[in-house]
Amino acid sequence: MFKARQLLSIDTRSLALLRISLAGLVLVDLFQRAADLQSHYSDFGVLPTWATKYILQYQPLHWSLHLLTPKLYWVSGSWLWQAFLFCIAGIAASCMLFGYRTRWATVITWILLASLHTRHPLILNGGDHLLRMLLFWSMFLPLGEQFSLDQKRGERIDRPRLTFSAATIAIMAQLCFMYWVSAATKTDPQWTRSGWALYYALQIDQISTDFSKWLVQFPALLQWMTVSTLWLEWLGPLVVFCPRYTSRIRLIVISLFMTFHVGIALCMHLGLFPWICIAGWFIFLPSSFWEWVARKYRSESSTMTPQQGSRLAATGSRMNLPPIINGFVAAMIVYIALFNMQVIFEVAKSDNMAWFNTTWKSVGYGLGLEQRFDLFAPKPTIIDGWLIAVATLEDGDQVDLIESGRAVTWNKPAPLATRYTNGHWGAYMFFLKEPTIAAAAHRHYYVEYLKRLWGQQHGEGNKIDHVELYLMLEITPPFPEQPHAKKTLLYRDKPRFDVENYFHTTSGNDAATLLQKHSLFRVPSSRLVSLNRF
């Protein structure tokens, strides 16, 4: 029992490093989002406040300070209100970074981040969910005991210690759930048998880097890496709880996952996702690591004598939460376990578990606990390409609104991944390309935003007569074949034209044939409208 408690305890110095990392990541995230304050969060942009609740089918328990009640949509639709909330979030994250009023700073940071995610969920990825969840569990942890202004202004200096509570179990379980769900949903033979999954993932032009373009020349290496990825996701989170040689094993596992995520960052443009995952692993840093750091740099304030180190190990950990809070956190651990089971079931069966219905999901939305970690599952998408918004002006000229009014060209932008200023725009544009009803519903709002932006930049001089949104559709073929783009009309505003599943249209017939040509691509037609984003 004592050993189990030690395995589920966290050193307060590791929590301090987690605090600094999460706060820094939130500040970087806010800085990136602030560049798109008008386009993503105001009524001028791609998702006006008055349309958000209805087009996204929000339930009553959905909430957002960035999205006020219908009577106040005129306030939340203003970029000034959004800028005000961004400033508050930045101040709270800065206080969290330096450890000033840490508990309250963490609570405010989580509230505003959860609110922001509800405002525009189309631009989120697994990293956003993980960041929000790590902040949620951090509200119940003593993040400010070490390396903080709270520690400096206290009457006594707390010695480094191990802390144990339902919250330490929860935050450890959260990180493990992410990897286990990711592995459990990778059920396609590309992952489990042929090993071609990473090859197809690195062929997605929108997220691939120059390094990944070089790496795809070595398919045998990528097949080995595909298998290694699955084994690491399954076994890595399990091995860190090994009761023997725990410190050494944890340091090895942490190093492996850090290398893994740095490799992902080198190969794919996934925003902050790799760095958020790395920050999550800091909770597993053992006390022996910090004692080694203290001895190496001979810091009198943090160095413990051998007797003190032995006493820390001998006395074990100290409970950090009152019983009622521990009970609440324990109940939330069970809930997120069920939520993640639902994600696995949904990917496998394309349906919801009968007993985990909309009501149960709404609890997660109300508490900001919703999460989805099925990246590249059940297999990487083979749908690729880029969008072109052809605007025909009243004088007959045609320009591409996505390319800031340049002349229309059907040639592939190179490199495609740098076409978007950040990962949020990339995620949104990837969503618009999907052959689904949900994506079709949002294309109208995107085109209207482009028209408003054109009017703002060009005034009354060059008015737009109509806009056509095309997808230059590419279906990734097997190695070593190269894809060929096919022009596919997705939307036209005048006369109105919408297409939900472009594989059922005349322009998509060749692509649908290619989908069925190879055994790797034999997907039931019912699944063509529900392919994973990546």
Solvent accessible surface area in square Angstrom, and as a share of the most:
residue,aa,sasa,rsa
1,M,205,0.91
2,F,103,0.43
3,K,87,0.37
4,A,48,0.37
5,R,75,0.28
6,Q,42,0.19
7,L,20,0.10
8,L,47,0.23
9,S,4,0.03
10,I,1,0.00
11,D,3,0.01
12,T,0,0.00
13,R,3,0.01
14,S,0,0.00
15,L,0,0.00
16,A,0,0.00
17,L,49,0.24
18,L,0,0.00
19,R,1,0.00
20,I,64,0.32
21,S,23,0.15
22,L,0,0.00
23,A,0,0.00
24,G,23,0.23
25,L,21,0.11
26,V,2,0.01
27,L,51,0.25
28,V,67,0.38
29,D,3,0.01
30,L,14,0.07
31,F,165,0.69
32,Q,56,0.25
33,R,2,0.01
34,A,47,0.37
35,A,85,0.66
36,D,13,0.07
37,L,24,0.12
38,Q,67,0.30
39,S,11,0.07
40,H,1,0.01
41,Y,0,0.00
42,S,3,0.02
43,D,46,0.24
44,F,46,0.19
45,G,0,0.00
46,V,0,0.00
47,L,0,0.00
48,P,4,0.02
49,T,0,0.00
50,W,137,0.48
51,A,4,0.03
52,T,0,0.00
53,K,80,0.34
54,Y,143,0.54
55,I,42,0.21
56,L,37,0.18
57,Q,141,0.63
58,Y,31,0.12
59,Q,61,0.27
60,P,128,0.80
61,L,91,0.45
62,H,40,0.18
63,W,75,0.26
64,S,12,0.08
65,L,74,0.37
66,H,3,0.02
67,L,21,0.11
68,L,38,0.19
69,T,84,0.49
70,P,77,0.49
71,K,180,0.76
72,L,75,0.37
73,Y,24,0.09
74,W,188,0.66
75,V,35,0.20
76,S,0,0.00
77,G,8,0.07
78,S,37,0.24
79,W,126,0.44
80,L,112,0.56
81,W,64,0.22
82,Q,0,0.00
83,A,23,0.18
84,F,107,0.45
85,L,8,0.04
86,F,18,0.07
87,C,81,0.48
88,I,62,0.32
89,A,8,0.06
90,G,17,0.17
91,I,108,0.55
92,A,6,0.05
93,A,0,0.00
94,S,39,0.25
95,C,37,0.22
96,M,0,0.00
97,L,44,0.22
98,F,120,0.50
99,G,0,0.00
100,Y,92,0.35
101,R,128,0.47
102,T,7,0.04
103,R,107,0.39
104,W,173,0.61
105,A,6,0.04
106,T,1,0.01
107,V,35,0.20
108,I,67,0.34
109,T,1,0.01
110,W,23,0.08
111,I,59,0.30
112,L,10,0.05
113,L,5,0.02
114,A,4,0.03
115,S,0,0.00
116,L,2,0.01
117,H,3,0.01
118,T,18,0.11
119,R,0,0.00
120,H,0,0.00
121,P,42,0.26
122,L,15,0.07
123,I,3,0.01
124,L,14,0.07
125,N,38,0.20
126,G,16,0.15
127,G,0,0.00
128,D,10,0.05
129,H,27,0.12
130,L,0,0.00
131,L,0,0.00
132,R,1,0.00
133,M,0,0.00
134,L,0,0.00
135,L,0,0.00
136,F,6,0.03
137,W,0,0.00
138,S,1,0.01
139,M,21,0.10
140,F,29,0.12
141,L,3,0.02
142,P,12,0.07
143,L,3,0.02
144,G,13,0.13
145,E,27,0.12
146,Q,8,0.04
147,F,87,0.36
148,S,6,0.04
149,L,86,0.43
150,D,31,0.16
151,Q,26,0.11
152,K,145,0.62
153,R,125,0.46
154,G,36,0.35
155,E,186,0.84
156,R,164,0.60
157,I,106,0.54
158,D,33,0.17
159,R,131,0.48
160,P,11,0.07
161,R,26,0.09
162,L,21,0.10
163,T,0,0.00
164,F,31,0.13
165,S,1,0.01
166,A,12,0.09
167,A,0,0.00
168,T,0,0.00
169,I,54,0.27
170,A,0,0.00
171,I,0,0.00
172,M,1,0.00
173,A,19,0.15
174,Q,0,0.00
175,L,1,0.00
176,C,3,0.02
177,F,37,0.15
178,M,7,0.03
179,Y,4,0.02
180,W,67,0.23
181,V,3,0.02
182,S,12,0.07
183,A,4,0.03
184,A,22,0.17
185,T,1,0.01
186,K,9,0.04
187,T,75,0.44
188,D,28,0.15
189,P,52,0.32
190,Q,0,0.00
191,W,5,0.02
192,T,80,0.46
193,R,197,0.72
194,S,36,0.23
195,G,2,0.02
196,W,53,0.19
197,A,0,0.00
198,L,21,0.11
199,Y,4,0.01
200,Y,1,0.00
201,A,0,0.00
202,L,4,0.02
203,Q,28,0.12
204,I,1,0.01
205,D,13,0.07
206,Q,8,0.03
207,I,7,0.04
208,S,6,0.04
209,T,19,0.11
210,D,114,0.59
211,F,88,0.36
212,S,0,0.00
213,K,81,0.34
214,W,129,0.45
215,L,10,0.05
216,V,17,0.10
217,Q,105,0.47
218,F,86,0.36
219,P,25,0.16
220,A,75,0.58
221,L,77,0.39
222,L,1,0.00
223,Q,55,0.24
224,W,167,0.59
225,M,57,0.25
226,T,0,0.00
227,V,70,0.40
228,S,38,0.25
229,T,14,0.08
230,L,22,0.11
231,W,152,0.53
232,L,36,0.18
233,E,11,0.05
234,W,112,0.39
235,L,78,0.39
236,G,6,0.06
237,P,0,0.00
238,L,106,0.53
239,V,59,0.34
240,V,0,0.00
241,F,48,0.20
242,C,40,0.24
243,P,73,0.46
244,R,162,0.59
245,Y,137,0.52
246,T,22,0.13
247,S,38,0.24
248,R,171,0.62
249,I,38,0.19
250,R,13,0.05
251,L,59,0.29
252,I,106,0.54
253,V,9,0.05
254,I,6,0.03
255,S,62,0.40
256,L,93,0.46
257,F,0,0.00
258,M,55,0.24
259,T,96,0.56
260,F,42,0.18
261,H,2,0.01
262,V,60,0.35
263,G,27,0.26
264,I,28,0.14
265,A,28,0.22
266,L,102,0.51
267,C,11,0.06
268,M,13,0.06
269,H,89,0.40
270,L,11,0.06
271,G,36,0.35
272,L,26,0.13
273,F,22,0.09
274,P,1,0.01
275,W,107,0.38
276,I,3,0.02
277,C,0,0.00
278,I,21,0.11
279,A,2,0.02
280,G,0,0.00
281,W,1,0.00
282,F,30,0.12
283,I,2,0.01
284,F,0,0.00
285,L,12,0.06
286,P,16,0.10
287,S,20,0.13
288,S,49,0.32
289,F,54,0.22
290,W,26,0.09
291,E,34,0.15
292,W,130,0.45
293,V,39,0.22
294,A,6,0.04
295,R,138,0.50
296,K,115,0.49
297,Y,154,0.58
298,R,209,0.76
299,S,39,0.25
300,E,167,0.75
301,S,96,0.62
302,S,26,0.17
303,T,44,0.25
304,M,19,0.08
305,T,66,0.38
306,P,109,0.69
307,Q,121,0.54
308,Q,44,0.19
309,G,14,0.14
310,S,71,0.46
311,R,138,0.50
312,L,18,0.09
313,A,55,0.43
314,A,75,0.58
315,T,97,0.56
316,G,6,0.05
317,S,16,0.10
318,R,126,0.46
319,M,91,0.41
320,N,33,0.17
321,L,19,0.09
322,P,71,0.44
323,P,118,0.74
324,I,140,0.71
325,I,58,0.30
326,N,25,0.13
327,G,43,0.41
328,F,81,0.34
329,V,0,0.00
330,A,43,0.34
331,A,52,0.40
332,M,22,0.10
333,I,29,0.15
334,V,92,0.53
335,Y,11,0.04
336,I,0,0.00
337,A,28,0.22
338,L,48,0.24
339,F,12,0.05
340,N,4,0.02
341,M,95,0.42
342,Q,2,0.01
343,V,3,0.01
344,I,55,0.28
345,F,71,0.29
346,E,46,0.21
347,V,14,0.08
348,A,63,0.49
349,K,129,0.54
350,S,63,0.41
351,D,88,0.45
352,N,62,0.32
353,M,15,0.07
354,A,102,0.79
355,W,136,0.48
356,F,1,0.00
357,N,72,0.37
358,T,72,0.42
359,T,98,0.57
360,W,125,0.44
361,K,34,0.15
362,S,11,0.07
363,V,50,0.29
364,G,0,0.00
365,Y,57,0.22
366,G,21,0.20
367,L,56,0.28
368,G,4,0.03
369,L,0,0.00
370,E,32,0.14
371,Q,3,0.01
372,R,88,0.32
373,F,8,0.03
374,D,11,0.06
375,L,42,0.21
376,F,10,0.04
377,A,1,0.01
378,P,28,0.18
379,K,20,0.08
380,P,0,0.00
381,T,7,0.04
382,I,5,0.03
383,I,10,0.05
384,D,4,0.02
385,G,1,0.01
386,W,6,0.02
387,L,1,0.00
388,I,2,0.01
389,A,0,0.00
390,V,5,0.03
391,A,0,0.00
392,T,21,0.12
393,L,10,0.05
394,E,118,0.53
395,D,98,0.51
396,G,49,0.47
397,D,82,0.42
398,Q,92,0.41
399,V,17,0.10
400,D,3,0.02
401,L,13,0.06
402,I,33,0.17
403,E,42,0.19
404,S,85,0.55
405,G,21,0.20
406,R,151,0.55
407,A,82,0.64
408,V,36,0.20
409,T,70,0.41
410,W,94,0.33
411,N,116,0.60
412,K,80,0.34
413,P,34,0.21
414,A,99,0.76
415,P,73,0.46
416,L,6,0.03
417,A,12,0.09
418,T,89,0.52
419,R,45,0.17
420,Y,29,0.11
421,T,118,0.69
422,N,25,0.13
423,G,35,0.34
424,H,15,0.07
425,W,33,0.11
426,G,11,0.11
427,A,6,0.05
428,Y,1,0.00
429,M,3,0.01
430,F,8,0.03
431,F,12,0.05
432,L,0,0.00
433,K,4,0.02
434,E,25,0.11
435,P,3,0.02
436,T,17,0.10
437,I,120,0.61
438,A,55,0.43
439,A,0,0.00
440,A,10,0.08
441,A,45,0.35
442,H,4,0.02
443,R,1,0.00
444,H,53,0.24
445,Y,37,0.14
446,Y,6,0.02
447,V,0,0.00
448,E,44,0.20
449,Y,15,0.06
450,L,10,0.05
451,K,57,0.24
452,R,84,0.31
453,L,47,0.23
454,W,18,0.06
455,G,33,0.32
456,Q,106,0.47
457,Q,110,0.49
458,H,73,0.33
459,G,40,0.38
460,E,137,0.61
461,G,68,0.65
462,N,64,0.33
463,K,97,0.41
464,I,33,0.17
465,D,59,0.30
466,H,40,0.18
467,V,0,0.00
468,E,27,0.12
469,L,0,0.00
470,Y,31,0.12
471,L,0,0.00
472,M,14,0.06
473,L,3,0.01
474,E,8,0.03
475,I,6,0.03
476,T,5,0.03
477,P,6,0.03
478,P,24,0.15
479,F,82,0.34
480,P,94,0.59
481,E,80,0.36
482,Q,122,0.54
483,P,40,0.25
484,H,158,0.70
485,A,43,0.33
486,K,71,0.30
487,K,96,0.41
488,T,1,0.00
489,L,38,0.19
490,L,0,0.00
491,Y,1,0.00
492,R,53,0.19
493,D,27,0.14
494,K,108,0.46
495,P,96,0.61
496,R,141,0.51
497,F,71,0.30
498,D,63,0.33
499,V,11,0.06
500,E,84,0.38
501,N,15,0.08
502,Y,0,0.00
503,F,4,0.02
504,H,131,0.58
505,T,40,0.23
506,T,118,0.69
507,S,35,0.22
508,G,0,0.00
509,N,81,0.41
510,D,92,0.48
511,A,8,0.06
512,A,24,0.19
513,T,93,0.54
514,L,46,0.23
515,L,2,0.01
516,Q,81,0.36
517,K,126,0.53
518,H,39,0.18
519,S,78,0.50
520,L,43,0.21
521,F,0,0.00
522,R,165,0.60
523,V,20,0.12
524,P,86,0.54
525,S,74,0.48
526,S,86,0.56
527,R,55,0.20
528,L,9,0.05
529,V,60,0.34
530,S,58,0.37
531,L,31,0.15
532,N,36,0.18
533,R,56,0.20
534,F,14,0.06
